[in-house]
Amino acid sequence: MSRSTPTRPPVADGPGPTDVAAIAQAIGLSIIAVIPGFLPGALAVSLRAEFGFGPSMLGLLISWFFFATGALSTVLGRLVERLGIPTSLMVGAVLSGSGLAGVALAPSTPWLLVAMTFGGAANAITQPAVNARLSQRIPPGHLGLAIGIKQSAIPAATLLAGLAVPTLGVWIGWRQTFAVAAAVAFASAVLARRTADRGGVGVVRRRLRTRDLPEVTSLVILGFAGLLGAAAATSLGAFFVDAAVEGGMAEANAGLYFALASTVGITSRVLVGWHADARPHGSPYGRIAALLAIGVPGFLLLSTAVPVLYVIGGLLAYGFGWAWTGLFHFAVVSQNPTAPAAATGVVQAGNSIGAGAGPLVLGWVAETVSYQAAWIGAAGLGLSAAAFTLVGRAHLRRARHRASAAYLAEIRPLTDEGAVTVADGVRATDHVTDHLDVTLYRLAPGAWIEAPSTPRSGVVLVLSGSRYRIRIAGIDGDAAVGEHLPLPANRAWSLRNDGEGPLVVARAVAHGRISP
């Protein structure tokens, strides 16, 4: 029997200095990882003039970056679980710097595609590593805001790319602009390793198969919704400036409007993350669907090519139609705490393939038909993404219900015969079933306990009770009677009975495979 020592119930504090540093590092490294995919779009006019390609080739260039990310995300997400966070972050920065330097030195278009492959690999390993870092370093009630700030790195990258047009791009040339970005990336690799070493190694190093992820089918469905949404949204970063210039806007003005829209995108992602923390009991996937749907009119306004409506449409599309990604990552990380990097890799594969396919397909539409037709197509993709998000949410709910029912069927027959007192008003007993190692906790009214952690991941299942609180470090959520919460390995957790009757909770760790 694992006994626990009564201590003061944990209080959810705000982020401390170390947590703020983790968020700042996450933003910086995420920008470094993703900027190779957006800087070519901002400097598209200069690149097209030198290499002589049209919108479809520009779309292929941007798409190649995201296809590389999508193709490698699942594999590299699992690799993060093996390498640990510090090494993964350093590798990502080095790969990004290599890709940016490759663009700066590229003698022809094929070399641009090779450079984008390095950039895509950087993004594929950096995003899961950063999400894993935040899931472990940020306390419950603040993870949504932290990931929202971190995901603002993507519009921040487009903001920097937009500002590069009237500044570095005009003053020193597009090749030198990429060279400066590469130097920053290589410097960040050293800082990433040093900062990470001070903060700990991160995830436990282990082998993990994708099919062993909880709710992997639901993740795949949600990843497809992300594919559709990203196909629409990423086209903003790829074509906003080029389409505006083709519609008669000056290149410098188009770059500044691009930066303005990116600023709106940054703000909206942070606000959406804050709202997720303030209203933790709502459905994050329902909110994602709503954001995608509200962004659709923005794409339609872009299709008018009227300068004023074009700017308004860009702000609406950025502010809503591309604000969902932070909330998406928050939902995946917070609901898959036992393997946040691997889960991120699964959904990022869908997001990145969509981010690659969108500019490729819509770039072809823009070149063969018009940019107006391309923006209308983006609106259709956004609406479809909202619908599939709701489908994924429904599938996820059914999967969790089946999993809880499977655990209940095995745990319900157990009794607390032979229970021992482990804290004031708390008795516990251990059981071994066909598939599970189970500890039953019975808490008297008003009792509380900090339960011992386990070296293996498992679940916490509520068997009976009326008013209670369960807190697992890094997870902000409550389980209703008959439902379970995931319990990551070596993670502290606590129980408190606020009801008038007894509270019975089970901690279950699988020693075999249980089929839900």
TIVEXZA-238820 format. One record per atom (N, C-alpha, C): residue in three letters; x, z, y. Coordinates in pm, whole numbers, plus 50000, padded with zeros to 5 digits. Last residue first. Layout:
// TIVEXZA-238820
alaXZY;...
END
This chain:
// TIVEXZA-238820
pro488384753249940;pro487224757350017;pro485954750249971;ser490464764849693;ser489774752749739;ser488514756849813;ile493524780649710;ile492084782649703;ile491394770549763;arg496484785149535;arg495724776149621;arg494244778649601;gly498104817149556;gly497874804449487;gly497144795449583;his498214837349718;his499364836149631;his499234824149540;ala497114841350051;ala497024833749927;ala498334834549849;val495944870450188;val497094861550184;val497074854550049;ala493654886850393;ala493864879550268;ala495024869950283;arg492154915550505;arg493314906950528;arg493634900350394;ala488854923250598;ala489814920250492;ala490944911850546;val486894949650731;val487664937450754;val488644935650640;val484174967350834;val484954963850716;val485584950150738;leu483084994251023;leu483584980551030;leu484444978150908;pro480125015351039;pro481475012050992;pro481784997051010;gly478275018351353;gly478435018951209;gly479835015151168;glu478375014151620;glu477885027251576;glu478005029051426;gly481384997051740;gly479984998351699;gly479625012451657;asp483984992151787;asp483214996951902;asp481744998951868;asn486894993251627;asn485464993851596;asn484735000151715;arg489624971851626;arg488974982951695;arg487474982251669;leu492784960351511;leu491334961451492;leu490834973051577;ser495544937051548;ser494904949951567;ser493404948851547;trp498784923551462;trp497344922251487;trp496724936051490;ala501824904251469;ala501114916751485;ala499634914251511;arg503084882051229;arg502384883251357;arg501614896451363;asn504274872050997;asn505034881051084;asn504404882451222;ala502324842250983;ala503304851150923;ala504004859351031;pro499004842151132;pro500344836651109;pro501264847051047;leu495864840751033;leu496854851251057;leu498244845551028;pro492774827551151;pro494084825551088;pro495034836551127;leu489694844051086;leu490684840051185;leu492014837651113;his486424837550946;his487814841750938;his488614836951058;glu483114851550899;glu484044841350946;glu485464846750944;gly481434872450839;gly481474861350746;gly482384850050787;val480774880051175;val480674884551036;val480604872350945;ala483064861551389;ala481774867651358;ala481784872251213;ala486164867251543;ala485464861651427;ala484144868951410;asp487534858551859;asp486864868151773;asp486204860751659;gly490654852052031;gly489384847951972;gly488834858851882;asp493644842152097;asp492594848752173;asp491254844152116;ile496774847351965;ile495474841151939;ile494424848952016;gly499054861652016;gly499134847252036;gly497824840052013;ala498264886151783;ala499194882151888;ala499304866951896;ile494894890951738;ile496114886651671;ile497034881151779;arg492324913651749;arg493304906451830;arg494544903551746;ile488984921151733;ile490154917451653;ile491094909551744;arg486494944551783;arg487454935751847;arg488634933651753;tyr482924949351755;tyr484314951551718;tyr485204941751792;arg479814957951648;arg480594955351769;arg482044958951740;ser479174956151361;ser478264951951468;ser479034948451595;gly479974947051019;gly480204954051144;gly479274948851251;ser481714931450748;ser480524937850805;ser480924945250931;leu483874913650712;leu482864915050607;leu481594921650658;val485994890650855;val485084901550887;val483984902050781;leu489304883450771;leu487904880150746;leu487034892350774;val492244867750846;val491524880250867;val490044876850861;val494654850650640;val493474850950725;val493014865350741;gly498104840350642;gly496854842650571;gly495674842250666;ser501654837650585;ser500454835450664;ser499214837550578;arg503954863550496;arg503264851050465;arg502024849750553;pro504874888250571;pro505814876950582;pro505204863550547;thr502574905650782;thr502964901350649;thr503914889550661;ser502044935850976;ser502184921350960;ser502604918350817;pro499604962350972;pro500964957150947;pro500954942050933;ala497394968851250;ala497614965851108;ala499004960051088;glu496584993851447;glu497474982351449;glu497864979651305;ile493235004951489;ile494465004551412;ile495274992351450;trp490495027451557;trp491285015451583;trp492575016251504;ala487145040651576;ala488505040251522;ala489185027051557;gly484505039851655;gly485495044551751;gly486915043751702;pro483275044451327;pro482975041551468;pro484005047851561;ala485885037051084;ala484765044951132;ala484475041351277;leu486845009250899;leu487045016851021;leu485765024151059;arg488444997850622;arg487145003350665;arg487415012550783;tyr490084969750494;tyr490134980450594;tyr488704984650628;leu491614956450210;leu490344959550276;leu490554971250372;thr493844931650138;thr493754945550183;thr492444947250258;val494724909249879;val493724913649977;val493944928350010;asp496004879849771;asp496384893849787;asp495554899249904;leu494234854949579;leu494524862049703;leu495114875849680;his493374842849346;his494094834649443;his494674842649559;asp492284862749183;asp492874850849121;asp493764843149217;thr493364892749357;thr492364884349291;thr493074872249230;val494284924849417;val494844911849381;val493774904349304;his494004949049681;his493464942149564;his494254929449541;asp494224980749850;asp494794967749815;asp494144962249687;thr492544997750116;thr492834996349974;thr493304982149946;ala492115021950375;ala492495008650329;ala492765008950180;arg490505037350656;arg490915037850516;arg491175023550468;val490445054650956;val490705041650893;val491175043950750;gly490325078151099;gly489085070651083;gly489255057251015;asp493635075951178;asp492435083951203;asp491195075051193;ala495115057650902;ala495065061551043;ala493795069651061;val494955055550633;val496155050050695;val496225052950844;thr493755069550339;thr493705070350485;thr495025065350542;val492915047850067;val493685058850124;val493595058150276;ala490635039349802;ala491165037449936;ala491905049849983;gly489405039749557;gly490825042849561;gly491455041049697;glu487145014349634;glu487475025249543;glu488995027349542;asp486064995149791;asp487115003349849;asp487425015549764;thr485684963649608;thr485214976449661;thr486374984049722;leu484844928849583;leu485814939749586;leu485204952249649;pro483064907449604;pro482894916949492;pro483844928949497;arg484024893549842;arg482794901649843;arg482694911449726;ile486204876649790;ile486444890049843;ile485224899149833;glu485354852049697;glu486374859049621;glu486544873549664;ala483454844149882;ala483084844349740;ala484084852249658;leu484944844350120;leu483914854450097;leu483564855649949;tyr486544821250088;tyr487154834550095;tyr486134845450064;ala484474802250090;ala485354803349974;ala486054816949972;ala483354805550344;ala482534808050226;ala483384809850101;ser485504797350504;ser485054811250510;ser484224814750387;ala485524769950433;ala486684778550405;ala486294793150405;arg483024761350525;arg483324760650382;arg484504769750346;his483374765950799;his482314772950728;his482584772850577;arg485434748150854;arg485674762450868;arg484594770650795;ala484124723750809;ala485294727350730;ala485574742350737;arg482144724151007;arg481744724250865;arg482914728550777;arg483764723151235;arg482874734651213;arg482444735451067;leu484974698151202;leu485784710351204;leu484934722651176;his482804680851231;his483524681451103;his484344694251094;ala482154685551501;ala481194688551396;ala481864689851260;arg484514676151625;arg484104690151640;arg483124694151531;gly484464648951557;gly485514657551506;gly485174672251516;val482224641251709;val482214639751562;val483274648851500;leu483184646151964;leu482054654051916;leu481914653051764;thr485164626551970;thr485534640651985;thr484424649651934;phe483684603351957;phe484434607351838;phe484954621651848;ala482624603152223;ala481744603852106;ala482494608651982;ala484934600952380;ala484054612652396;ala483164614252273;ala485844575852297;ala486644587752269;ala485804600352280;ser483904559152406;ser484014560252260;ser484814572752221;leu484534562152677;leu483224566452627;leu483254568152476;gly487114550952683;gly486904564952720;gly485584570352668;leu486574524352610;leu487404532652524;leu487204547452555;gly485084515852832;gly484474516252699;gly485254524852602;ala487074517553030;ala485874525853040;ala485174527052905;ala488794497452944;ala489244511352944;ala488064520952953;gly487224474852994;gly487554478452856;gly488024492852845;ile487304475953272;ile486014477653204;ile486234481353057;trp489994470453310;trp489484483653347;trp488124486153285;ala490104443753217;ala490874454153150;ala490344468053183;ala488544430353402;ala488084431153263;ala488814442253187;gln490244433253624;gln488894438753627;gln488344440453486;tyr492484418853559;tyr492594433453557;tyr491204439953560;ser491524391853339;ser491754397853471;ser491944412753454;val492544373353111;val491254373453182;val491474378453324;thr495234374153039;thr494434362652997;thr493084361953068;glu496214397653157;glu496924385153177;glu496064373053142;ala494394417453079;ala494654415353221;ala495304401753246;val494584415652801;val493314412452867;val493544409353014;trp497234424552771;trp496884410952729;trp495584406552795;gly496864450552864;gly497774441652936;gly497504427152900;leu495194460352671;leu494634458452804;leu495564450052891;val497034460752454;val495794452952447;val495254450052587;leu499124476852563;leu499394464052498;leu498154455152500;pro497944500152667;pro498614490852758;pro498874477152696;gly496824509052403;gly496064506552525;gly496744497052620;ala498814513552214;ala497914502152195;ala497154498752323;gly500094536752312;gly500824524252297;gly499914512252289;ala498114555452313;ala498824553152438;ala499664540452433;gly497454554252042;gly496504549552143;gly497174546652275;ile499784565751945;ile499424552151903;ile498424546152001;ser499554590852067;ser500634581852105;ser500384567452061;asn497294602651949;asn497374600852094;asn498414590352133;gly498084602551676;gly496934594851723;gly496994592151872;ala500314619551694;ala500464606251635;ala499314597251682;gln499254642751790;gln500064634851882;gln500304620851827;val498064653051563;val497194647551668;val497984639251768;val500444659151413;val499354651151357;val498524644951467;gly502024675451581;gly502524662451536;gly501424653451484;thr500464698251602;thr500654689951720;thr501134676051680;ala500864707651343;ala499524703551385;ala499594694751508;ala503624713951357;ala503164703751263;ala501774698751301;ala503574734151556;ala504354721851576;ala503864710751485;pro501894754551452;pro501534747451575;pro502294734451595;ala501004768751202;ala501914757251206;ala501644748951331;thr499374790351251;thr500324791551142;thr501334780051139;pro497584783851453;pro498754791851489;pro499764793151376;asn495534764551530;asn496434762451416;asn497714770551437;gln494234770151760;gln493434770751638;gln494244767551513;ser496144766851956;ser495534779951942;ser494744781251812;val496804739151923;val497814749651905;val497164763151878;val494354725851974;val495084723651848;val496064734951821;ala493664735052231;ala492754737152118;ala493504735851986;phe495884726152380;phe495574740452371;phe494684743352251;his495624698452356;his496784705152296;his496544720152281;phe493214695952502;phe493314691152364;phe494474698052292;leu493874704852753;leu492884712352677;leu492934708452530;gly495654684052818;gly496104697752813;gly495174706452732;thr493954661352812;thr495044662552715;thr495584676852706;trp492004657853007;trp491624664352881;trp492804667452790;ala492424643153229;ala492644657553241;ala492464664853109;trp491764617253249;trp493084620053192;trp493424634853201;gly489234617053357;gly489474608953238;gly490834610853176;phe489624634253588;phe488764637853475;phe489164630353348;gly491644625353759;gly491164639053771;gly490304643653655;tyr492014598053697;tyr493094607653675;tyr492554621953668;ala489484588253768;ala490004585953633;ala491144595653601;leu489324596354036;leu488334601153939;leu488854599653796;leu491484582754151;leu491424597354159;leu490464603054056;gly490724556254096;gly491964561754039;gly491974576954040;gly488394554354248;gly488324553154102;gly489564558754035;ile489474556354503;ile488544566654456;ile488454566454303;val491014532754505;val491674545754521;val490764556954469;tyr488954513954475;tyr490064514454379;tyr490754527954385;leu487404517254697;leu486834521154567;leu487924522254461;val489274506954883;val488774520654895;val488224525554762;pro489784479754775;pro490814489854798;pro490314504254804;val488124466754501;val487944469754644;val488884481354677;ala488174463254231;ala489314457954307;ala489144459354457;thr486384471754039;thr485844464754156;thr486924458054239;ser487674486253844;ser487384472253814;ser486824464553933;leu487694511953939;leu488944504353944;leu488684489453923;leu485104519253871;leu485424517054012;leu486734509454028;leu485444522053595;leu484554511553645;leu484794508653793;phe487104544253587;phe487614531353541;phe486744519853591;gly485224563153686;gly486454560353758;gly487064547053717;pro483214565053492;pro482924558153620;pro484174555153702;val484774579553290;val484364565553271;val484014558753403;gly485194606653328;gly486214597353375;gly485814582753366;ile483094618653201;ile483074618453348;ile484114608853403;ala483924616152934;ala482734608952980;ala482694607953132;leu486164633152925;leu486304618952895;leu485134610852950;leu484914657752984;leu485924652253074;leu486114637253052;ala483264660552756;ala482664659552889;ala483654653552988;ala485134662852549;ala484204651552549;ala483594649552687;ile486284687352625;ile487094675152622;ile486204662752628;arg484164704452585;arg484664702352721;arg485514689752729;gly483994703152308;gly482854698952390;gly483284696152533;tyr486434714252243;tyr486234700052213;tyr484994694652286;pro486194741152313;pro487134732652387;pro486894717852363;ser483264758752353;ser483904748952265;ser484894740452345;gly483724792452480;gly483114779352477;gly483874770052384;his485184815452491;his484214814352382;his483484800952381;pro486844817452712;pro487454814552581;pro486454811852471;arg486994811853010;arg485804810652924;arg486254807452782;ala489574815153104;ala488504823153164;ala487234822853080;asp491004796452955;asp491294810652938;asp490164819352992;ala489814773053050;ala489774775852906;ala490084790552878;his490474774153320;his489074775853281;his488944778953132;trp493214768253303;trp492764781353354;trp491334784153311;gly493034741753213;gly493654752053130;gly493254765953172;val491814730053436;val491124729653307;val491714740153212;leu493804734153628;leu492504740653644;leu491724740753513;val495864717853523;val496084732253540;val494754739553550;arg494624693053535;arg495054698453405;arg495294713453412;ser494214689753812;ser493064690853722;ser493464696653587;thr496834687753914;thr495964698853953;thr494824700753854;ile497714663553795;ile498424676153772;ile497504688053799;gly495864645153903;gly495934647353759;gly496634660353724;val496534646554173;val495204650854131;val495194653753981;thr499074635154149;thr498934648954197;thr497574654654160;ser498394609354070;ser499124617853977;ser499034632454018;ala497244600154306;ala496414601454187;ala497084610454083;leu499594600154464;leu498444608554500;leu497544610854379;ala501164581054334;ala501634594754340;ala500494604254374;phe499544558754384;phe499834562554246;phe500294577154240;tyr499794557654656;tyr498474560754599;tyr498614565054452;leu502514550354662;leu502084563054720;leu500714567154668;gly502444525154539;gly503214535954480;gly502814549454533;ala500884511354724;ala500374513254588;ala501124524454517;asn502614511254939;asn501354518654949;asn500774521354810;ala504644494754836;ala504954508554874;ala503694516954882;glu503214470454793;glu503814477654681;glu504104492254716;ala499984466054944;ala501444465854954;ala502044474654844;met497254449954776;met497844461954836;met499364460754840;gly496094428754640;gly496394427154782;gly497014439154848;gly495824429854368;gly494594429754447;gly494834429154596;glu498424432254287;glu497764419454262;glu496464418254342;val498764459054356;val499524448754428;val498874435054409;ala497034470854166;ala496784472554309;ala497504461954391;ala498274463553928;ala496924458453956;ala496594459754104;asp500694477653954;asp500714463053943;asp499354457153976;val499814504653966;val500554498654077;val500464483454072;phe498394507553718;phe497794511253846;phe498484504153962;phe499454502653465;phe498984491353545;phe498454494753684;ala500414526153337;ala501084513353317;ala500724503053423;gly498774547453403;gly500184548253436;gly500894534853428;leu496364536953300;leu496484540553441;leu497944540653483;ser496774534853033;ser496774522353110;ser496824525053260;thr496334559852941;thr497714555852963;thr497814542753040;ala493504560552909;ala494164567953017;ala495574563053045;ala492824544052687;ala492264541652819;ala493134547852929;ala494354555052486;ala494424540552509;ala493884537052647;ala493524581452487;ala494844578452539;ala495004563552567;gly490994578552365;gly491104583752502;gly492444580352564;leu491724568552111;leu490864560652200;leu490994565152346;leu493334589852018;leu493844576052022;leu493044567752121;gly491594611352018;gly492684611052115;gly493294597352128;ala490074603151802;ala489434604251933;ala490494604152043;phe492074605851611;phe491534592551639;phe490794592451772;gly492444633451615;gly493544624951656;gly493084610751687;leu490044641351506;leu490274644251647;leu491454635951701;ile490584632251246;ile489434626851321;ile489624629151471;val492824648151185;val492954633551185;val491804627251264;leu491734673851194;leu492794670251289;leu492954655051298;ser490034672350976;ser489464673751110;ser490484670051216;thr491984671350776;thr491064660050795;thr490424660550932;val493264696150795;val494014684250831;val493094672250853;glu492654723550768;glu491744714750843;glu492414701650883;pro496004735050738;pro494574737950736;pro493804727550818;leu498464714450582;leu497924720050705;leu496444723550688;asp499274701050361;asp499084715350345;asp498574721950473;arg499814675250433;arg498544677650363;arg498274692550342;thr502384677250544;thr501244675450632;thr499934678850561;arg504484703450426;arg503874690350404;arg502624689350490;leu507404719250528;leu505944719150538;leu505444704950518;arg510064742250508;arg509544729050473;arg508024729750476;arg511264761750786;arg510634760250656;arg510264745750635;arg512144786751012;arg512534773950955;arg511984772750813;val509824799751236;val510594802251115;val510924788851051;val510154791251584;val509454791051457;val510404794151343;gly512554808451776;gly511254801951767;gly510674802451629;val514954820551838;val515004808051765;val513654801351751;gly515364833052176;gly515084834252034;gly514994820751969;gly516114830652443;gly514734834152413;gly514444835552266;arg518714822952456;arg518394835952511;arg517004840452472;asp518474797752343;asp519244807952271;asp518924821752325;ala517094783952542;ala516414786852416;ala517144797752339;thr519074781452738;thr517864789152767;thr517164793152639;arg520934765152600;arg521314778352649;arg520094787152674;arg519434741952539;arg520044749752433;arg520364763852480;ala518694733352796;ala517674736352695;ala518244745152586;leu521114727952921;leu520314739152969;leu519264743252866;val521844705152774;val522694717052773;val521904729252815;ala519744688252841;ala519994691352700;ala520844703952688;ser519874684153113;ser518834693253064;ser519044696752917;ala521854664753129;ala522134678253180;ala521124688353126;phe520444643053025;phe521604648152952;phe521964662352999;ala518484640153230;ala518104643053092;ala519264648953012;val520014633553454;val519214645953455;val518844649953313;ala520984608953369;ala521914619853395;ala521194633353396;ala518614594153359;ala519374596653236;ala520334608353255;ala517934592653631;ala517054599753538;ala517774603153408;val520064576653719;val519904590253771;val519034598553677;ala519464553053579;ala520714560153552;ala520654574553602;phe517054544953694;phe517064549053554;phe518334556853521;thr518124538953949;thr517074549153934;thr517014554153791;gln519834518153896;gln520414530753937;gln519394542153927;arg517904498553841;arg518854502753737;arg519474516353771;trp516504495254084;trp515814500953969;trp516784505653860;gly518014506654397;gly517724496854293;gly517184503354166;ile518324522854616;ile519494520754530;ile519254510854417;trp515904520254771;trp517204523054832;trp518374519154743;val513734514554609;val514004505854723;val515424507654773;gly513914534754414;gly513774520754373;gly514114511054484;leu514044558854564;leu515214554054489;leu515114539254456;thr511354551954729;thr512584559554759;thr513764553554683;pro509074538654647;pro509494537054787;pro510784544454821;val509364545754359;val509224531954409;val509664530754554;ala509434572554305;ala510674565154290;ala510594551054346;leu506844580954322;leu507704583654436;leu509024576154428;gly506054572854063;gly505474566654182;gly506324568754306;ala507584590053906;ala507774575653893;ala507224568354015;leu506524614353985;leu507934611554014;leu508214596554005;leu503924609653884;leu504134612654025;leu505584609454065;thr504394606553615;thr503904594953689;thr504054597053839;ala505254632753567;ala506184621653542;ala505724609153615;ala502924645853624;ala504104648553708;ala505134637553690;pro501294637153418;pro501054631753552;pro502184634953649;ile502964652553227;ile502734638053215;ile502344631953349;ala502964679253298;ala504234672053303;ala504024656953296;ser500664691253247;ser500744684853378;ser502054677453395;gln501144704353016;gln500644690553005;gln500584683453140;lys501924729253126;lys502894721053053;lys502434706553044;ile499504737753234;ile500644735453323;ile501664726453255;gly498084739552993;gly497604730753100;gly498714727553199;ile499554759052864;ile499604745352811;ile499064735452912;ala498944780753035;ala500324776853011;ala500414762552960;leu496154782253020;leu496784779153148;leu498204774153127;gly495954788852745;gly495314776852798;gly495934772552929;leu497304813552726;leu497864801752661;leu497244788852715;his496224836452819;his497004828652915;his497554815752855;gly494944849452616;gly494284849052746;gly495024841152850;pro497834862752455;pro496434858152450;pro495794858952589;pro501094853452598;pro500134862852541;pro498714857152539;ile503564830752492;ile502534833452591;ile501474842652530;arg505334825552284;arg505824833152398;arg504744837252498;gln504144810152089;gln504764822752050;gln505134831452169;ser503194787752215;ser502254795352130;ser502824808852090;leu505504777552338;leu504474784052419;leu503534792452334;arg506894767252112;arg507494777452198;arg506424784852278;ala505074747852021;ala505404759351936;ala506014770652018;asn505174730152239;asn503924736952206;asn504174749152118;val507854721852219;val507404729052337;val506104736552309;ala507784708551972;ala508684720051992;ala508244728352112;pro505934687552014;pro505644698251917;pro506524710551937;gln507444673952229;gln506114679652252;gln505734690052146;thr509944665352116;thr509894675352223;thr508524681852235;ile509574645751926;ile510104658651883;ile509954669451991;ala508404624652069;ala507824628851941;ala508344642351895;asn510074620052287;asn508744625552311;asn508144631252182;ala512254608952150;ala512414621052230;ala511074627852253;ala511124585752046;ala511574596251954;ala511754609452027;gly510724571752286;gly509584575852205;gly509944586852107;gly513394567052365;gly512514575252447;gly511304580352370;phe514234550152159;phe514884563152177;phe513994572452260;thr512514528752216;thr512444535452085;thr513084549252093;met513334519952463;met512054526652455;met511864533752321;ala515694506952388;ala515774519052468;ala514464526952463;val514604484952254;val515454494452181;val515534507752256;leu513324472452469;leu512524477752358;leu513324487752274;leu515504464752623;leu514534474152679;leu513704480552569;trp516644446052459;trp517354458852475;trp516444469352539;pro514834424652489;pro514924431852361;pro515654445152372;thr515414416752768;thr514174423652730;thr514274430652594;ser518864423852857;ser517734415052829;ser516554423352780;pro520714443152915;pro520994429652964;pro519814420152945;ala520374476753017;ala519804466052936;ala520124452252995;leu521134499853145;leu522204490553106;leu521684477953036;ala518784513753187;ala519654511053302;ala520704500453270;val517864516452925;val517134507853018;val518044504153135;gly519804534652827;gly519674521452767;gly518924511752856;ala519254557252976;ala520524550252999;ala520474536152941;leu516804563852858;leu516864560353001;leu518144552853034;gly517624569252591;gly516664558552621;gly516724554252766;ser519374590752629;ser519874578252569;ser518934566652599;gly517654610052733;gly518744604852815;gly519294591852762;ser516064613652502;ser515484608452626;ser516554602652717;leu517944624452322;leu517294611552292;leu516684605352417;val518534648352455;val519594638552432;val518984624752404;ala516044661252445;ala516634657852575;ala517724647252560;gly515704664452163;gly514764656652243;gly515334652252376;val517824681552099;val517804667952044;val516874659152125;met516944704852233;met518194698352272;met518234683852224;leu514604710652092;leu514544707752236;leu515804700552283;ser515644715551834;ser514684704651856;ser514614700852003;thr517224738351872;thr517854725751833;thr516934713951861;pro515164757351946;pro516294754052032;pro516934740552000;ile513194757751722;ile512884752551855;ile514124748951937;gly513964745551390;gly513814755951490;gly513684749851628;leu514044727451181;leu515224728951267;leu515164741251355;arg511474730251059;arg512714732350982;arg513914735051071;glu509574724851248;glu509384736851167;glu510654740151087;val510504700151333;val510644711651423;val510514724751346;leu509654684251125;leu511074687051137;leu511334698851230;arg506964681251173;arg507364689551059;arg508844693351070;gly507284664451395;gly506574677151409;gly506894686651295;leu508514642651280;leu509324651251366;leu508624664351396;val506314632151131;val507574635751066;val508384645451151;thr504404628151334;thr504094636651220;thr505364641351151;ser505824611051520;ser505314624351558;ser505064633351438;leu506624585051477;leu507564595751441;leu506984609851458;ala504604568351563;ala505144566251429;ala505994577951382;gly504194577551827;gly503164579151725;gly503704577951584;thr506634570251952;thr506204584251947;thr505204586451836;ala506494542651916;ala507594550051856;ala507254564851846;phe504234537852071;phe504204534851927;phe505314542351855;phe505204545052320;phe504194553552259;phe504014550452110;phe507134524652364;phe507484538752379;phe506494547552302;trp505554502052338;trp506624504452241;trp507064519052244;ser503924502252562;ser503344505052431;ser504414508652329;ile505664494352760;ile505104507852766;ile504584511752627;leu506144468152660;leu507254477352687;leu506764491852689;leu503594456652653;leu504334458752527;leu505464468752546;gly503034455752928;gly502214463952840;gly502924466852709;leu504944437053000;leu505024450453057;leu504214460152970;met503894415552863;met505194420752822;met505414434752879;ser501504412453009;ser501434415252865;ser502764420752814;pro502314407053275;pro501664419653243;pro501634422753093;gly505514389153220;gly504224391453282;gly503614404753242;phe509074386153299;phe507934387353208;phe506674390853286;gly511674384253425;gly510764372853421;gly509614374053322;phe513594402653480;phe513524397753343;phe512514386453324;glu513324406553761;glu514644404353701;glu514544397853563;ala510574409453808;ala511334399753886;ala512674396653820;arg509894430153637;arg509334416753611;arg510124406153687;leu511264451253762;leu511624447153626;leu511114433053597;ser509924452754010;ser511364449754005;ser511784444853867;val507314458953925;val507554447054007;val509024442854002;ala507574483253783;ala507214470853714;ala507534458353795;leu508124509353828;leu509104499453877;leu508834485553818;ala506014521553696;ala506124523353840;ala507074513053902;gly506574513853432;gly505334509553495;gly505404510653646;pro509054526353379;pro508974511653384;pro507694506653449;leu508244553953391;leu509084548353495;leu509084533153495;phe506854560253157;phe506114557453279;phe506954551453391;gly508464566052940;gly507274557952917;gly506544553953043;pro510474582853030;pro510834569152991;pro509624560252968;ile509024607253073;ile509254598253187;ile509764584353145;val508814624552858;val507784614352874;val508094604252984;ala510974642452857;ala510624635352734;ala509714623552759;ile511044653153114;ile512204645553066;ile511824636952946;ile508584666653105;ile508784655553199;ile509934646753153;ser509224685652912;ser508144676152885;ser508234664152979;leu511204700353037;leu511564692552919;leu510474682352885;gly509714711853253;gly510874703353276;gly511204694553157;ile507694726453118;ile507364715753213;ile508534706153228;ala509204744552967;ala508294735252900;ala507954723552991;gln510484759453164;gln511284751053076;gln510424740553007;ala508234772353269;ala509034763453354;ala509884754053269;ile507424787253046;ile506534777053101;ile507324767153186;ala509634804353016;ala509264795252906;ala508374784052956;ala509534818153257;ala510684809553230;ala510374799653119;val507184832053212;val507234822453321;val508404812853302;asp508084848353004;asp507044838552978;asp507004827853087;thr509964864353131;thr510404855553023;thr509384844752996;pro508304878153319;pro509354868953365;pro509824859353257;gly504994876753163;gly506134883353226;gly507164873353268;pro501554869553196;pro502884864953159;pro503964872553235;gly499524899353171;gly499824885953217;gly501214882053176;asp498414916352870;asp499054915653001;asp499244901253041;ala496144931652682;ala496604918152715;ala497144917752856;val497164959852509;val496454954852626;val497024941252660;pro496754975352191;pro497464966352281;pro496584961452392;pro496205010152149;pro495724996552133;pro496384987352234;arg498985030652057;arg498005027252159;arg497535013052140;thr499065035851700;thr499705034351830;thr498625031151931;pro499425047651375;pro498575046251493;pro499405045251619;thr501105028251139;thr501195040051223;thr500335038151345;ser500145018350812;ser500385015350952;ser500375028251031;arg501285009650484;arg500665018950577;arg501025015050720;ser500624990650214;ser501354990250341;ser500634999050441;met500845000049880;met500005000050000;met500875000050125;
END
